[in-house]
Amino acid sequence: MKIITQQQIKALGISPEMCVQWIRESFAMKKQAQLPAKISVHPADTDFFTSMPCLLPHPAHTAVNFKRQYFGIKEVHRIEGAVPSLGSDMMLYDAATGELLALLDTDWITTMRTGAVAAVSAKALRKPNATTYGFVGLGNTARATLLCVLHAEPEKHFNVKLLKYKDQAEQFVARFTGYENVSFEVMEHIDEMASTVDVLVSCITSATGQLVSDQALLPGITVIPVHMRGFQNCDTTFDRVLGDDTDHVRGFKYFSQFRGYNEIGEVLAGADPGRTSNEQRIIDYNYGLALHDVTFAAKIYELLEHDPQVQCVAMVKETEKFWV
């Protein structure tokens, strides 16, 4: 069994363009994958452990050139007072033999696949020629999203509006120094920002109540609430609501009232037109799928499979039936 660290993953230099490609590949094989809904347990208050399993299809049934069929289960945890409070790991298996291939730190994977999904979804659902994005919550997920947006369409110039919070907007702008296809504007009020953007991306991790008034969400806007908080007012008023997986979002309070519901993967595959007018207001809930995590983990495992710098731990197993 290999132990793959975040430092080894980052050292691979996986580009945002590659992350976007892997997301498109994983959505394309979703129908052939086995993707049970995630399960959470709560030790105390807001603490949780969430298990996210996925069996990828056999390579013979997909266009992805994997060496083997993979099963993975990611464990995400949030523990109040821990530093950092949020973390994740994955066990990756050879589905044909049951061999545990690797234990991976998946913090980088989680961040980049989340940002890539948001970027891909926004591009698929925004108005034609839309280039003005607004960001609420300016942590790593927002950075990953914008990295994927800018790298996926380097020929476009994006006007990005940031909601001011402490000194995070200034740090965010500094991170993108040197990018010539983006300009920034820092704004004080979320309603003012929302009313002037084509795509609103929210990456805040907690919210109580409604973040943006319905009046500020003008015709033609696309809303991507990455952590899904603060936008329930859109669920019953927007022209279309999409999700990354129906089983994961059918428990939402207003699911039965979603208009024009479908999965974003159907839009990416061309089976659903997505936006059909410049006036539609669209919101897309991407709950976060083990499908993407296992795809990224399998790609990374194959890149590092023969790297002598990766620690390998011998798993000594019985080769005969044993009795106790």
ChimeraX attribute file (.defattr): number of C-alpha atoms within 10 A of each C-alpha:
attribute: neighborCount
match mode: 1-to-1
recipient: residues
	/A:1	16
	/A:2	19
	/A:3	16
	/A:4	24
	/A:5	18
	/A:6	13
	/A:7	10
	/A:8	15
	/A:9	20
	/A:10	12
	/A:11	9
	/A:12	11
	/A:13	9
	/A:14	12
	/A:15	14
	/A:16	22
	/A:17	16
	/A:18	15
	/A:19	23
	/A:20	23
	/A:21	14
	/A:22	20
	/A:23	22
	/A:24	18
	/A:25	16
	/A:26	23
	/A:27	21
	/A:28	18
	/A:29	19
	/A:30	18
	/A:31	12
	/A:32	13
	/A:33	18
	/A:34	14
	/A:35	19
	/A:36	15
	/A:37	17
	/A:38	19
	/A:39	11
	/A:40	15
	/A:41	11
	/A:42	13
	/A:43	10
	/A:44	9
	/A:45	8
	/A:46	9
	/A:47	16
	/A:48	17
	/A:49	18
	/A:50	16
	/A:51	18
	/A:52	23
	/A:53	25
	/A:54	24
	/A:55	22
	/A:56	27
	/A:57	20
	/A:58	18
	/A:59	15
	/A:60	12
	/A:61	9
	/A:62	17
	/A:63	10
	/A:64	17
	/A:65	10
	/A:66	15
	/A:67	13
	/A:68	17
	/A:69	17
	/A:70	23
	/A:71	26
	/A:72	27
	/A:73	20
	/A:74	26
	/A:75	20
	/A:76	19
	/A:77	19
	/A:78	18
	/A:79	18
	/A:80	14
	/A:81	9
	/A:82	9
	/A:83	9
	/A:84	9
	/A:85	11
	/A:86	16
	/A:87	18
	/A:88	19
	/A:89	19
	/A:90	24
	/A:91	21
	/A:92	26
	/A:93	23
	/A:94	18
	/A:95	18
	/A:96	11
	/A:97	8
	/A:98	11
	/A:99	13
	/A:100	16
	/A:101	22
	/A:102	23
	/A:103	21
	/A:104	22
	/A:105	22
	/A:106	25
	/A:107	16
	/A:108	18
	/A:109	24
	/A:110	23
	/A:111	16
	/A:112	28
	/A:113	26
	/A:114	25
	/A:115	28
	/A:116	30
	/A:117	28
	/A:118	30
	/A:119	23
	/A:120	20
	/A:121	25
	/A:122	25
	/A:123	20
	/A:124	18
	/A:125	27
	/A:126	22
	/A:127	21
	/A:128	12
	/A:129	9
	/A:130	18
	/A:131	17
	/A:132	18
	/A:133	25
	/A:134	25
	/A:135	28
	/A:136	22
	/A:137	21
	/A:138	22
	/A:139	15
	/A:140	15
	/A:141	24
	/A:142	25
	/A:143	21
	/A:144	22
	/A:145	26
	/A:146	24
	/A:147	21
	/A:148	26
	/A:149	24
	/A:150	21
	/A:151	17
	/A:152	20
	/A:153	13
	/A:154	14
	/A:155	10
	/A:156	16
	/A:157	15
	/A:158	20
	/A:159	16
	/A:160	20
	/A:161	22
	/A:162	25
	/A:163	22
	/A:164	19
	/A:165	14
	/A:166	8
	/A:167	9
	/A:168	15
	/A:169	23
	/A:170	15
	/A:171	12
	/A:172	17
	/A:173	18
	/A:174	10
	/A:175	12
	/A:176	17
	/A:177	10
	/A:178	8
	/A:179	13
	/A:180	13
	/A:181	15
	/A:182	19
	/A:183	15
	/A:184	18
	/A:185	14
	/A:186	17
	/A:187	16
	/A:188	11
	/A:189	12
	/A:190	18
	/A:191	17
	/A:192	14
	/A:193	23
	/A:194	27
	/A:195	19
	/A:196	17
	/A:197	24
	/A:198	23
	/A:199	26
	/A:200	25
	/A:201	25
	/A:202	24
	/A:203	24
	/A:204	19
	/A:205	14
	/A:206	11
	/A:207	12
	/A:208	7
	/A:209	11
	/A:210	13
	/A:211	16
	/A:212	20
	/A:213	14
	/A:214	16
	/A:215	10
	/A:216	15
	/A:217	23
	/A:218	16
	/A:219	17
	/A:220	21
	/A:221	27
	/A:222	30
	/A:223	30
	/A:224	26
	/A:225	23
	/A:226	24
	/A:227	19
	/A:228	18
	/A:229	17
	/A:230	18
	/A:231	19
	/A:232	16
	/A:233	15
	/A:234	22
	/A:235	22
	/A:236	15
	/A:237	15
	/A:238	21
	/A:239	19
	/A:240	21
	/A:241	25
	/A:242	27
	/A:243	21
	/A:244	22
	/A:245	20
	/A:246	15
	/A:247	12
	/A:248	18
	/A:249	17
	/A:250	13
	/A:251	10
	/A:252	11
	/A:253	10
	/A:254	14
	/A:255	15
	/A:256	12
	/A:257	12
	/A:258	19
	/A:259	16
	/A:260	12
	/A:261	18
	/A:262	19
	/A:263	18
	/A:264	25
	/A:265	23
	/A:266	16
	/A:267	17
	/A:268	19
	/A:269	12
	/A:270	9
	/A:271	10
	/A:272	14
	/A:273	12
	/A:274	22
	/A:275	20
	/A:276	10
	/A:277	11
	/A:278	12
	/A:279	13
	/A:280	19
	/A:281	23
	/A:282	27
	/A:283	26
	/A:284	25
	/A:285	22
	/A:286	23
	/A:287	18
	/A:288	20
	/A:289	25
	/A:290	25
	/A:291	26
	/A:292	26
	/A:293	26
	/A:294	28
	/A:295	27
	/A:296	20
	/A:297	26
	/A:298	26
	/A:299	17
	/A:300	18
	/A:301	21
	/A:302	13
	/A:303	12
	/A:304	17
	/A:305	15
	/A:306	9
	/A:307	10
	/A:308	8
	/A:309	9
	/A:310	14
	/A:311	12
	/A:312	14
	/A:313	10
	/A:314	7
	/A:315	11
	/A:316	6
	/A:317	6
	/A:318	7
	/A:319	6
	/A:320	6
	/A:321	5
	/A:322	6
	/A:323	4
	/A:324	2
